[in-house]
C-alpha cells in the first residue's frame, strides 16, 4: 500500500477552507480508500503519511491510527 496526501476544499457555513486528506493506493496504483478532511495542516498530514508508508501500515489499521492522530493533534 502507498499512502499520499492531497489538498481539497471544505465548505463550512458561509466560507471555504483548505484541508488535507489521505489516499490509499494498492501496488498497482489503484485507489482503495480516500479519507477527506484529516487536517488543515499539510505538514501534519504529510508526516502522518510518511510514517504510514515507512511502517508499511495495512489499511485495516488506518482508522485506529487516525483516532490516535486526532487525540494528539486536535
Secondary structure as UniProt FT lines:
FT   STRAND          2..12
FT   TURN            13..14
FT   STRAND          15..25
FT   TURN            27..28
FT   STRAND          31..39
FT   HELIX           42..54
FT   TURN            55..56
FT   HELIX           59..61
FT   HELIX           62..73
//
